[in-house]
Amino acid sequence: MDVLDALLARIGGDPFATMEGVNAAYIKPGEHVYNTPLTPEAEQAFRGWIGQNKVPFNPEAGVTDYDMRGFWLGLQNQDPRAVSAIDPHDRRLHYPDYWKTPLHQTFSADSQWATPDAPHWTPEGRLIDRQGNVLFAPPPLAAAGLLGAGQSDTP
């Protein structure tokens, strides 16, 4: 049994369906398409961009937790939200929440598909619900092995 099989057995099925269920209360009403459709020419350009920029995204995946095609289209249209950056809390490349789908573990109020009462981010990089419960917190940089020699992530 591999790691994915073990995870599926533990959570009782499809992780995407599980996350959508967890986030169901925060999805705007109506029908949604979570993967932006592209013309064949645009799809080819999108795939070229993925390869050229080493974007961690599988274009063959039918179900995804991030609308990377929507993000790419935003880049092409100079949408100011279409900016990737290094997150100061974990020092890893992140893409904007605007294109996170309800299938994403850190689906937030910043997503285009979220209701205003969906979980939101604190300045410390924690995702909290309306009651203040922490749903996600970044690991300390030291624990994640992201600090150089002699650096500290404590004040």
Contacts in CASP RR format, 6 or more apart in sequence:
PFRMAT RR
TARGET T0000
AUTHOR 0000-0000-0000
METHOD contacts of the structure
MODEL  1
MDVLDALLARIGGDPFATMEGVNAAYIKPGEHVYNTPLTPEAEQAFRGWI
GQNKVPFNPEAGVTDYDMRGFWLGLQNQDPRAVSAIDPHDRRLHYPDYWK
TPLHQTFSADSQWATPDAPHWTPEGRLIDRQGNVLFAPPPLAAAGLLGAG
QSDTP
1 9 0 8 1.000
7 15 0 8 1.000
8 14 0 8 1.000
8 15 0 8 1.000
11 18 0 8 1.000
12 18 0 8 1.000
16 63 0 8 1.000
16 65 0 8 1.000
16 103 0 8 1.000
19 65 0 8 1.000
19 102 0 8 1.000
19 103 0 8 1.000
19 104 0 8 1.000
19 105 0 8 1.000
19 107 0 8 1.000
20 27 0 8 1.000
20 102 0 8 1.000
20 103 0 8 1.000
21 102 0 8 1.000
23 102 0 8 1.000
23 103 0 8 1.000
23 104 0 8 1.000
23 107 0 8 1.000
23 118 0 8 1.000
24 102 0 8 1.000
25 115 0 8 1.000
26 102 0 8 1.000
26 107 0 8 1.000
26 109 0 8 1.000
26 114 0 8 1.000
26 115 0 8 1.000
26 117 0 8 1.000
26 118 0 8 1.000
26 119 0 8 1.000
27 102 0 8 1.000
27 113 0 8 1.000
27 114 0 8 1.000
27 115 0 8 1.000
28 113 0 8 1.000
28 114 0 8 1.000
28 115 0 8 1.000
32 113 0 8 1.000
34 64 0 8 1.000
34 67 0 8 1.000
34 101 0 8 1.000
34 102 0 8 1.000
34 103 0 8 1.000
34 113 0 8 1.000
35 62 0 8 1.000
35 64 0 8 1.000
35 67 0 8 1.000
35 69 0 8 1.000
36 67 0 8 1.000
36 69 0 8 1.000
36 70 0 8 1.000
36 73 0 8 1.000
37 69 0 8 1.000
38 46 0 8 1.000
38 69 0 8 1.000
38 73 0 8 1.000
42 73 0 8 1.000
43 59 0 8 1.000
43 69 0 8 1.000
46 59 0 8 1.000
46 68 0 8 1.000
46 69 0 8 1.000
46 72 0 8 1.000
47 59 0 8 1.000
49 55 0 8 1.000
49 72 0 8 1.000
49 75 0 8 1.000
50 57 0 8 1.000
50 59 0 8 1.000
50 68 0 8 1.000
55 68 0 8 1.000
56 93 0 8 1.000
57 64 0 8 1.000
57 66 0 8 1.000
57 68 0 8 1.000
58 64 0 8 1.000
59 68 0 8 1.000
63 103 0 8 1.000
64 101 0 8 1.000
64 103 0 8 1.000
65 100 0 8 1.000
65 101 0 8 1.000
65 103 0 8 1.000
65 104 0 8 1.000
65 105 0 8 1.000
66 95 0 8 1.000
66 99 0 8 1.000
66 100 0 8 1.000
66 101 0 8 1.000
66 104 0 8 1.000
67 99 0 8 1.000
67 100 0 8 1.000
67 101 0 8 1.000
68 95 0 8 1.000
68 99 0 8 1.000
70 99 0 8 1.000
71 82 0 8 1.000
71 95 0 8 1.000
71 96 0 8 1.000
71 99 0 8 1.000
72 82 0 8 1.000
73 79 0 8 1.000
74 81 0 8 1.000
74 82 0 8 1.000
75 82 0 8 1.000
81 96 0 8 1.000
81 98 0 8 1.000
82 96 0 8 1.000
83 96 0 8 1.000
84 93 0 8 1.000
84 94 0 8 1.000
84 95 0 8 1.000
84 96 0 8 1.000
85 93 0 8 1.000
85 94 0 8 1.000
86 92 0 8 1.000
86 93 0 8 1.000
86 94 0 8 1.000
87 93 0 8 1.000
87 94 0 8 1.000
87 125 0 8 1.000
87 138 0 8 1.000
89 124 0 8 1.000
89 125 0 8 1.000
89 138 0 8 1.000
89 141 0 8 1.000
90 138 0 8 1.000
90 139 0 8 1.000
90 141 0 8 1.000
90 144 0 8 1.000
90 146 0 8 1.000
91 141 0 8 1.000
91 146 0 8 1.000
92 146 0 8 1.000
96 110 0 8 1.000
97 106 0 8 1.000
97 107 0 8 1.000
97 108 0 8 1.000
97 110 0 8 1.000
97 111 0 8 1.000
97 121 0 8 1.000
98 110 0 8 1.000
98 111 0 8 1.000
98 112 0 8 1.000
99 111 0 8 1.000
99 112 0 8 1.000
100 106 0 8 1.000
100 107 0 8 1.000
100 108 0 8 1.000
100 110 0 8 1.000
100 111 0 8 1.000
101 107 0 8 1.000
101 111 0 8 1.000
101 113 0 8 1.000
102 111 0 8 1.000
102 113 0 8 1.000
102 114 0 8 1.000
104 111 0 8 1.000
105 136 0 8 1.000
106 127 0 8 1.000
106 135 0 8 1.000
106 136 0 8 1.000
107 114 0 8 1.000
107 118 0 8 1.000
107 119 0 8 1.000
108 114 0 8 1.000
108 118 0 8 1.000
108 119 0 8 1.000
108 120 0 8 1.000
108 121 0 8 1.000
108 127 0 8 1.000
109 115 0 8 1.000
109 116 0 8 1.000
109 117 0 8 1.000
109 118 0 8 1.000
109 119 0 8 1.000
109 120 0 8 1.000
110 120 0 8 1.000
110 121 0 8 1.000
111 118 0 8 1.000
117 130 0 8 1.000
119 127 0 8 1.000
119 128 0 8 1.000
119 129 0 8 1.000
119 130 0 8 1.000
119 135 0 8 1.000
120 127 0 8 1.000
120 128 0 8 1.000
121 127 0 8 1.000
121 128 0 8 1.000
122 128 0 8 1.000
125 137 0 8 1.000
125 138 0 8 1.000
126 134 0 8 1.000
126 136 0 8 1.000
126 137 0 8 1.000
126 138 0 8 1.000
127 134 0 8 1.000
127 135 0 8 1.000
127 136 0 8 1.000
127 137 0 8 1.000
128 134 0 8 1.000
128 135 0 8 1.000
129 135 0 8 1.000
138 144 0 8 1.000
140 153 0 8 1.000
140 154 0 8 1.000
141 147 0 8 1.000
141 151 0 8 1.000
141 153 0 8 1.000
142 152 0 8 1.000
142 153 0 8 1.000
147 153 0 8 1.000
END
